[in-house]
C-alpha cells in the first residue's frame, strides 16, 4: 500500500536583533553594504538600492515613487511600513527576512529568491514572482490584486488569512504549498499546476469548473 506523503508547511521564528546603530543622516544607497543598522523614514529614489546588501538591519517607513532592489541581498532583516507605487527587484535575495505592514502597487521580483521569509499585514496590487524561487515562505494577512507565480518554484509555502483576485500558476512547480488560507476571488490559471498544493474542501468546490475545464468536462445545470 502506498504511503501518503504528509505535507511539510513552514514554521518561521520571529526575527530578533542585537543592539542596532541608528542610521546616519544619509539614506542607504545602491551597492552599499549595511550591517546592524536601523533606518527610519528613508526616501526611495530610482535605482536607490540596486545591488545593496543588508544583514541584521531594520528599515522602517521607506516611501517614494519607486524603490529598486535589483540584485540586492536582504538577510536577517526586517522591512516595515514600505509604501511605494512600484518596487523593482529582479534577482533580489530575501533570506530569513520579514516584509511587514507595507503597501506596494506593483512589485516585480521575477527571478528572485525568497528563503525563510515572512510577508505579512500588507496590501499589494500586482506581484510578479515569475521564475522566482520560494522556499519556506509565509504570507499572512495580505491582500493581492494579482499574484503571478508563472514558472516559479514554490517549496514549503503557506498562506494565512490572505485574499487574491487573480492567481497565475502557469508552468509553476509546487511542493508542500498550503493554499487553504488563500481566498481566490476571481480566476486561477492552469489548474494542473496545483499538483503539490493543499486546498480545503470549500476551495475544491469553488474550483469545480476550473478542474472540469482542465479535464474537458462541461458543467451545466
ABEGO torsion letter per residue (X at the ends): XBBBBBBBBBBBBBBBBBBBBBBBABBBBBGBBBBGBBBBGBBBBBGAABGBBBBGBBBBGBBEABBBABGBBBBGBBBBGBBBABBBABGBBBBGBBBBGBBBABBBABGBBBBGBBBBGBBBBBBBABGBBBBGBBBBGBBBABBBABGBBBBGBBBBGBBBABBBABGBBBBGBBAAABBBABBBBGAAAABGBBBBAAAAAAAAAAAAAAAGBBBBX
